[in-house]
């Protein structure tokens, strides 16, 4: 089986590593691979691993062409680089149950039992879960959702090249844009500079302010909400997507924003995941990436601006995408608008701020956050959706 790199517009930023990976089989090649896979031993993928397989196959995590082998894995865990020297902060691995045998080639099955892909095994190696947790997540505390997920898996990993044979049905088909699709859209729009915005939460006024400030300096905005696996208490993706659409319809220029779904699982790895999110958006065609307060954080595991400081650990130009860093922003009643500590001289008593937990409590009770915190149209969509979910 052979594949060719996906062609990209020369006017757009190059993918990480220079080539947009394509490990998706179609047509006769796919049919032959499915027939072959039916006779192979199988490895069952979790929803998390299935989303990683699709990210690899579509080029979202270029330059990876498969799950990491031992040399890449240990280098990524310890110093955020692949064995080639290319920057990479998060290990994309396929862990297997302890004692499970692995053949040279295996079929990868989705949680529903269907064959999703093929794995050409290059490496089977021990991968210490606690060591990975300490380096990647900065903690071994199972109270951290990413660590808990990691500790529930085996102590061995299998590395090798993958082929995607059958994709899972996307939750939002009209938003299911692969890196080649977003790049094509940017090229059609004439966007040479694009800022990416990652979110697993509804967009409130502070997010809107940050996005629009960033949009003042570039050609376009990619609003790229994560729709893969998240914590149980996060606002469900279906409700969030409705809120994004309402916000974009009323408050953003339609010709300067692209809404697309990011089908990854949320790792909550704080600083390292901020770099991962930036590099992935580079593969989607973004030249800039917003890094806000406590990006990809959870609980009290990371400092407020650790996710911004980590970018300083890389050599200038090494990542190839420009982080756009913002202070914590808020509505100030004394200023009469959005502000941050850099621009607002007033006492915090004038600032309208709410924790994510408090916002979710209000929404589940059918109550709206104050308009200074969230656009009323957006808040109504969220409250209706969360109240209906609580009643179900």
Secondary structure, DSSP 8 states (H G I E B T S, - for coil): -----B---TTS---TTSSB---B--HHHHHHHHHHHTTS-EEE--HHHHHHHHHHHHTTTTT--EE--HHHHHHHHHHSB-TTS-B--S---EEE-TT----SEEEEE-TTS-EEEEEEEEEEEE--HHHHIIIIIS---TTSHHHHHHHTS-SEEEEEEEEE-S----SSGGG---HHHHHHHHHHHT-SSEEEEEESS---HHHHHHHHHHHTTSSEEEEEEE-S---TTS--HHHHHHHHHHHHHHHS-GGGEEEEEE-------HHHHHHHHHHHHHHTT-SEEEE-TTTT--TTSS-TTHHHHGGGGS-TTSS-SEEEE---EEEETTTTEEEETTT--S-GGGEE---HHHHHHHHHTT----TTTS-HHHHHHHHHHHHHHHH-
